[in-house]
Amino acid sequence: MLTTHGRYIWLIALTCLTAACSSPPPMAPIGEQVPPEEALIAVEAFRGEGRYFLRYRHNNEYFYAAGDLKGRQLLQRSADGHYQAAEVDALIPEPLGNWQDIRDRLTPVPILGLSAWASFRDRVFSGFMPTRSNSGVAVSLERGDYFFFYDREGRFRARRLIDKPAWYEVADHINLEEYYHRWEPVLLEFLQEQGVQGGEVLFNTGDLEAGAIPFIYINTRTQAIVLVRYDELPAGMGSQLPAAHWLQSLWHFVGSHTYSVPMRPFTSAQSLIALLTDTAVQPGRTLVSPAPGEASFPALSDDPPMDLVAWEQTLDQRLGREASAGTLDFLVDGDAFFPRFIDAVASADHSVDIRAYIFDNDDVALTIAEQLKRRSREGITTRVLFDGLGTIIAGGEHSETEPDHHQKPISIHRFLEQGSDIDVRAVKNTWLMGDHVKTMIIDQRIAFLGGMNIGREYRYDWHDLMMEVRGPVVDELNREFSQAWAKAGWFGDFGMMLSRDPKPVNAWSSGYPLRLIHTRPGQQEIFSLQREAIRRSRDYIYIQNAYFTDDELLHELIEARRRGVDVRVIIPLETDRGLITRNIATAANLMLEHGIRVYIYPGFTHAKAAIFDGWACVGSANFDRLSLKINREINVATSEPVAVQELLDELFLPDFERSPELTEPFPQAWADQVIEMVGDYIF
């Protein structure tokens, strides 16, 4: 069916299949052979009263299930012409005694078998499936990432991406939602060939493994596609007690300030000194206000940009170390990062090391956890290090897009360890200082670094940025992880002193200079180097950051604009931190007053990137006091033209285009100034 605008609008939902009589079959073993179990086969289907009902067979037993079709939003095209996804609903079991009444009252849905589905599938998927052996396509759907491939017998296979056989490679990554509108004429022609009237059908697909899609319901008149997904409830689940995360937070806080302190005496002392010192000088920073904005702003300067060769030499001297080397590949948004990361974990040969501020307990995080647990059982050394307080607090929050049926584990720490060989450590938060670093390292040779944690917001909800890093610089990340891992152990600082740094394994074969810069107790490299880069810039400064509250850097940007530098900042209008939004609004008004171009990202951007006259600085650090002065952070910096241009092309230029420019100040109240002054200490 075509809409009045000539567009075929689809609704897609991935739903969890449950049975009324007994449990569905277990997950088939990973391998190339077709699982020996009999497939799930729908034998009857009905639709009515805003629901659909299935009677299906497995191994001569019958099961009954139902799904909700009411209250769904139709897929609409976004500005770039792509289709946006709707929400997920769980299937609801139906008692056996109701089935005859369903037959009598509701409309039967035609069912097509495995051969019909195979024929239709080959028509629509043939355009993007690779033909070479041991390769397939990573396919993103609204609620999951899949791997499509042909096995050695030429049979089409569809699995969750986390179940990709390690000996297969991902030849391409596509978002399947972008293809829906292309399939409308193929679907209508196919249904006509099959003699299906009314534009409504249920396909049996034959998929059986956990996360597979055994049934697909299509209704062309109501513009709906429902992918019925079979899931298993992972072990280690349980109902969270009310405010359980607050109890966990309290226990973690007590532990961080009792037995943790004598085991980490040097770290605790350094952290306390750094915190007290920065707090003592903060009033002086806050009181330094820029002069009022001019009626007209200076014209953009024609001066040449800063000398990057001299700048890199200055960095060598100030840091006391030379740059390393490697390559960067920028991965914008979860749709680019997560499939790549999952594929890398699936293909790991010997080790996976994850360091994150948050390892959440939502559906996306548990999918990653499931893959890590299986890989650890397969002999891959797997270590997970997360910030204790950050992870506990995030676990008590709920994403608006999280499936209603999702059950959270009581503790993600215990969930990761249960039934696996994963080693898990939580960083203690003495003096409430956090480990905000996000690095994921595969086989000590491939690293991912940036702003994304493990959770649903980063996969689906937020705009964010990661980098895939290769080359000798990964050896530095290996060393950073090893030291952080040792320090988070029971023996703390003493364990770190007794630990050995991993041997370098990445030779310089190709690439360009890269350097890691840090925030850690007594070491504010990310702040001081970006401040100096602002002072040296003569051409342009582009910044994108969610938390833009540091007064010193804000004043430096105003001074740069007065020199004629083209200063542009991309910020979100709303954040995930409540009151900090008012701080950002105050900063935006001040920048606008002084001629800085402020762009408001449509949605929430969590990206952390900046370019100063061709020197890029990207990583985990925000433009706030916590990231620049207090927490542990890692950014990567480079003046390599190829990398800087890629960052411009992939992030800044598209976001300037899609983000409205601020032309009038935000309304301000007297309370905003109070929030800004208080926020200087706590944000």
N, C-alpha and C positions, 0 to 999 in steps of 0.2 A: 504494500500500500504506500502511495506517495502522499506526503502532506501537501498543503496548498502552496508551499514554497518549493515543491519538487524534491524534498529531502525525505529519506526514509530514516526515521528515528527509532533507535533500538533501546531496549532496556535489558541490562544484563545483571544477573545476580548469581553469585556462587553461594550455594547453600549446603549445609551439613546434613548428610543423609543419616537418619536414625530409623531403627526398626522397632515394631511393636511386639514382635513375638520373641526374638532372641537377638544376640549380637551379630552384626555383620561380620564377614570373613576377615581374618587377619591380613596384615600387609604381606604381599608376596615378596620373596627374596629378590634382591637386586641381581640382575643378570640379563643376558640377551635373549634367553628363551622365554616364550610365552608362558606365564604362570600356569601350572597344571590345574588350578582350581577352575571350576565352572564360572563363567562370567555372571554378573547380575543381569537378569533379563526382566524387563517390565512386560507384564502380560495384560494389564488393564490400566487405563488412565482416564480420569474424569476431571472436568473443570466446571466450577460454578461457585456462586456466593463469594467471589473474591479469593478463591483458593483453588489449588489443584491437588489431586489425590492419586497415589500410585499403589498398585499391587505388583510386587516383583518376586522373582524366584531366584533362589540360590541353592544348589545341591539338593533339589527336590523339596526344599522348605520355602514357605511363602511368608513375605513380609509386607507391611503396610506402612505408608508414610504420607505426609501431607505438607504442603508449603503454602505460604501466604502470598497472594498477588495484589493485595490492597495497599493503598498508601504509598505507592512507589512513584518516584519522580522519573519522567521520561528523560532519556539521554538527550542533551542539547549540544549543539556545536559550540565550541569555544571560538575565541577570536581568530585562532590560527586554523580553523576548519576541522579540528579534531573533535572526537566525541568524548564527552565526560561521562564518568561512571556513576551508577546509582548505588544504593546501599544493599547490604546482604541481609537476608532473612533466613532463620533456621527452619528446617522442616520439622513439623510437629507430628508425633506418632498418632495414629488413629486406631482405636480399638477394633478388633476383628468383627464384633457384633454390629458395627455401623456400616459395614461394607455393602450389604444388600440395599440399605436405605440410600446409600450414595449412588448405586446403580440406578435406582428408580428416580431419583430427583435431579441428577446432574447430567451435564453434556459429556458424552464420551469423546475422548481425544484419540485420533488415529495414531497407531504405533508403527514405526518402520524399524526393521531389523538391522543386524550387524552389516550385512552386505550393502544395504541401501546407504547406511551411514558411511561406509568405506568409500562408496562411489561419490557421494556428495563431498566428503572430506577431501578426497584427492583432487576434485575440481577446484576447491577454494584454496587449498594449501599449496598446490603445485607451484604457484608463482614465487614462493620464497623458500621452499625447502632445498637444502644443498643436495647435490648428487654424489659427492665424493664420500668414501667410506669413513666410518668412525667420526662423523660430524653431524651436527644438528643445529637447531635454532632455539635460542632462549626467547620465550614468548611471555610478555607481561599481560596479564588479565587484571581485572579490577581488584581482585582479592588474592592474587598470588602470581608466582612466576613458575612457568612450566618449561620443559625441554621437549621439543618435537624432534623425532629422528626416525630413520628406517634402520631396522636391525639387519643382521647379516643375511636373513632370509627374505629381505625386502618388505617386511611388514612394518606398517606405520606404528609408532609407539609415542605415547604422550605420558610424561611423568612430571611431577614437581621438579623444579630445578635443583632442589636440594638432593634429589634422588638420581641425578645425572650420573651414569657410569663414569668412573674416573678416566677410562681410556677413550672417552669421546670428548671432542673439543666443540666449543661454541663457535660456529661460523658467523653468526649474525645475531643481533638482538632486535626484536620488533615489539611494538605495542599493538596487540591484536585489535584494540578498540578502533584504531585508525582504519581498519580494513572493513568494518561492518557495512558501511554504506556501499562498498563495492560489491558485496555479496548479494544484495537484494535481487537483481535480475537473475542471478544464477540460482538462488533459492526458489524464486517463483517458477522458473522454468523446470527445475527439478521436481517440485511438488506436483506440477501438472503432469510430468512424465510418469510419476508414481500413482497418479489418479487420486491424489489427496485433494479434497474439496474443502473450502472454507478457510484455507490459509493457516491451519492449526495442526501441529504434529508433535509427537514425542519420538526422539531417536534413541535406540539402544546403541551404545558405542562399544561395549565390550571391555572398557577399561575397568581394572579391578584393584590396582594397588592403592594404598593409602594416599589420599589427596587426588585420586583419579576422578574423572567425571563420567560415571556410567550412564547417565541420562541427560538429554538436552531437550528442553521444551521450547517450542517456537510458536508464537501467535502473531502472524503478520497483521491481523486486524487491530489488535491492541498494542502492536509494536513492542512485543516483549520477547526476550530470550532469557531463559532460566537455565543456568548450568548447575546441575545437581551434583554436588561434590561429596564424596565419601571421605569422612575423616574419622580417625580414632582419637579418643581422649587420651592424651599422654599420661604416663604414670607420674605420680608425685603431685597430683592436683589435689586441691582442697578448698573449701570455702574460707575466704579471708574473714577474720573476726573484724567487727567494726573498729575502725581506727587502729588496726593492727600495725600499720606502717608507722604510726606515732609511737607505739610501744617499742617497735624495732629501732626507731630513731633515738628514743631515750636510752635504750640499752647500748646502742652504738656510741652515743655521746659519752656515756659513763665509761665505756671501755676505752675510748679515745683519750680520756683524761685521767685514767687510773693506771692500770697495768701497762698501757701502751707507752706512757711517758718514760719510765725507767729503761724500757727496751729501745727507745728512740731518743736518747738524751740529746744528741747533737742536733738532730732534725727538729726536736721540740724547742730547743733553745734558739736555733736559727729562726724558726718560724715566729716565735714570740717576739724576738728582737725586731724582725722585719715588720711585724704587725704594729708594734708599739711605735717604732720609728716613723712609719708612714702615717699612722694616726696622728702623731704629734705635729707633723709638718702639714697635714691636710688643711687646717684653717688658713695658713698662709696662701696656699694654692687657691682656695675658694674665694678669698678676699680680693684677689687680683682680677679686676674686671676690665674688659676691653673698652676702649673709648667708644662713644656712641657712633652708630653707623652714619656714613656720609649721605648727603642727598643724592649724589651720583657716585658710581663706583669707578675705580680706575679701569682704563682700557686694558685688555689682555696684552701681556708683554710680548715683545718680539725677541726677547733675549733667548740665546740658545739654552737648551736644557742642561742640567748639571752634568758634569763630566763623570760618566759611569765608571771609567777605568780608575780615575782617582778615587772615586767613592768606594770601589771594591778594595783598593789598597788601604783606605782608611778603615774599612771594616776589619781587614786582616790585623791591623795594628790595635784597634780598640778591643777586639775580641781575643787577641792573642792566639789566633789559630787561622789557618787558611781555609778557604772554601773546599768542600768536597766536590763530588761530581755525580751526575746521573741524568735521568730524564723525568719529565712530568707529563702526565696525561690528565687533564681536568675533567672531572665527572660531575656534571651539573644535575642536581636533584636525585632523589632516590631511585627514579626509574633508570638512571644511568649507573649509579653506584651499586645498588644492592644486587642486581643480577650478575654484575661483574665480580663482586665480592663472593657471592654464593658459588659461582663457577670456580673461582680460585680455590675456595675451601674444598669443593668437590674434587678438584684435581691435585690437591696437596699430596706431596710424596712423603714428607716426614714430620712437618710441624706447622702448627697454627698458634700464633700468639696475639691475643686481643687485649688492648688496653683502652678502656672507655670510661667516660664520666658516668654514663648511665647504661646499664644493661636492663632494659625494662621487662615487664611481665605481661605484655600484651600479646596479641596473636602473631605479629611479625617477629617479635623477640623470641617467642617460644618456637617458631619455625626455625630460626637460626640456631637456637639451643638444641633442637632435635637433630639438626645436621651435625653440629659439633659433637654431640654425644655419640652419634653413630660413627663418626670419623675417629673419635678416640678409641672406640671399641675395635676399630679396624687397624689399630696400631699407630695412628698419627698422634704424636705428642701434642697435646692441646692444653693451653694455659689461658685462663681468663682472669684479667685484673680489672676491677672497676672501683670507682669511688664509692665508699660505703654509704655516706649520707646522701649523695646525689641519687644513687640507685634506689635507696629505701624511699625517699620522698617521691621520686617519679613513680614508683610502684603503687603509691596510694592515689595517684591521679588517674583520670579516665579520659581517653580521647573520644571526641564526639563521633568519630567515624569507626570506632571499634565495634565489631560485631556484637549484637546483644547476647548471643549465646556463649561468648567467650568466658572461660573460667580461668581465673588467675591463680597461679601457685602461691602458697603462703610465703615462700621464700625463693627467690630466683637463685640464690646461692645454693640452697639444698637441691633445687630442681636440676641445676646443671650437674651436680655431683651424683645424684641418684641414678643408678643404672648405667654409669659411664666411668671412664678413666680420666675425666677432665680434672685438672688441678685448678682450683678457684681460690682467689684471694681478694679480700676487700680492703681498700686503703683506709686507714684510720684518719679521722679529721680532727687532729689536735688543734686547738684554738680555732676550730671551724674552718681551717684552710683546706681547700679541695685539690684533687688531681683532675684537672679539666682536659687532659690530653686525650686525643682519640687517634690511636694507631692500630692497624690490623696488619700483621706481618705473616706472610705465607712462605714456608720453606726458607726463611731468612733471606729471600731474594726479591720478593714482591711485597711492597708496603702500600697501605692506604692511609692517608693522613688528611685531616681537615676538621669539619665542624659536625659531622654526623655521629650520633650514638647509635645503639642498637635498639630500635623501637619503631612503632607505627608512624609517629609524626615525621620521622626522617625519611621513611619509605614512601609515604603517600601524601602527607598533609602540608609539609613545609617546603619552601625553596631553600636549597642548601648546596654546599660544595664540598667535594672530596677530591683528592689527587691520587692517582696511581703512580708510585715512585719506584724506580729501578736504578741500579747502579751502586757505586761505592757508598753513597749517602745512606743506603739501607743498612750498611754495617753500623753507622752511628745510631740509627733507630733501634737496631738489635741491642746495642750497648745500653741505650736509654731504657729499653724495656727490661733488660736483665737487671739493671740496678734498681729500678722501681719495683720489680718482682721480689728481689731479695729483701728490700727494705720493708715491703708489705708482709713479709713472713713473720713467724713467731719471734725470731731473734732480732728483728728490726735493723737498726744501724749496725749492730755487730754482725748480723748475717750478711749485710751488704759489704762490709769490710773484708769478710772472709770469702766472698764470692769471686768468681773469675769472670772477666768479660769474655763474651763469645769471640772466637777468632774471625777475622775478616774473611769473607767468602766471595765478595763481589769485586772482580777486577774491572778496571776502567777499559772498556772496549769501545764505547761511544757515549756521547752525551755532552753536557756542558756544566759549568760551575753551579753548584747549589750549596747553600749553607743552612744549617739548622740554627735557629735562635730561640731563646728560652725566656720564660718567667719562672723563677723559683726563689726560695728564700734568700734574700740578699743579692739577687741577680735579676735586674729588670731590663734585659737586652731588648725585648720586643718593644717596650715603651721608649727607651732611650734612643734606639736606632730609628724608629719611625719618627720620633720628634726631630732628630737630626736630619732625616730625609725630607721632612716638611720644610725645615729651614733652608735646605739647599735647593729645593725645587724652584725652577724658573719657568717651566712650561705648563704642566698640568699635574693635578692630584685627583685621582678617582678612588673613592672609598665606598665599600658596601659592608654594613655591619648592623646587627640587630640592636645592640646595646651601646648607644653612643652617649656616654655620660661623663667622660673624663675632661675636666675643665682645662687642664694644661694643653692637651692636644687640640681642644676646641679653640683656645686662644691662638695657638700656633697656626691653625688653619686660617683664622681671620687675618693674621699678619701676612700669611702667604697671599691671600686674595688682595690685600693692599699693595703687594708688590706686583700685581698684575697676573698672578698665576690663575689658571683656569681650575677652580676647585669645585668638584661635584661630589655629592654624597647621596647614596641610596639607603633609605631607612624604611622600616615598616611603620605603619600607623598604629598597629596593635602589636603587643608582645605577649609572651607567656609568663610575664613576671608582675602583672598588676600595676603597682604604683610606678614602676620604672617607665611606663608609657608616658606619664606626665613629665618625667625628666627628659625624655626624648623629644617631646613636644616643645619644651622650653629651649632645648638645644637647637631644634629646627628653627624656631623663631629667631634666635640669636644669629644663626648662620644666614638666614634670609635677610635679616637687617643689615648684614655686612657684605652682601653681594655674593655669597656662596650659593650655588645652585643646588637645591634640595629636591630630590625625587622620592615620592612616596610609593613604595612597592605595593601592588595590589594583592594583599595577602600578607603572610608572615614570611619574611626572609631571615634565615638563620646563617647565611653565608658570611664569611669573615675574610675579606680580601681587600687589598689596597695596591695601587700603583702610583709611584712617585717618579715622574720623569723617566719612566722606563725601568724602574726598579720595583719588582713585585714582591709583596709580602703576604703570604696566605697560610692559614692554619686553623688553630683552635681558639685563638685569643680574640676576645671582644675588645671594644674601645671603652672599657670601664675599669674601675679601680681594681676589682677582683682579678681580672685577667692580666692587667698590666703591672700590678704591684704585689699581689697576694698569692694567688693560686699557682699551680704548676701548669705550664702551657708549652707547646712546641709549635712554632711556625717554620715554614721553609721560605727562603728568600733567594731571588735570582735577578740578574739583569740581562739574561739571555734573550735576545730579541724574538726568537721563535716562540719561547714559552710565554713571554709577555703579550705577544700578539694573539696567541691562542686564548689567553685569559681575557683579553679585550673582546675577541670574537665570540667566545662561548658564554661569557658572563656579563661584562659591563655593557657592551653595545646593545645586546638584546634587552637588557633590563632598563637601560635609559629609554629605549623605545616603548616598552610596555608600562613604564611607571610615570604617572602624571607628575609634572613639575609643580612644586609649591609656589604659588604666586601671592597668597595672602597669609598672614600669620594665623596660627591657631589661637582660638580664644583662651585667655589666661585668667586665672583667679589668684587671689592672694595666697591661697593654700599651695599653689604650685611652687611658689618660691620657697616655702617651708619644706615641701617635699624634695625640692632640688638640693637644699642645704643638707638635709638629713641623708638624702640619697648619696651625697658625696662620700659618706662614711660607710654605707652598707652595700652599695651597688658596685 
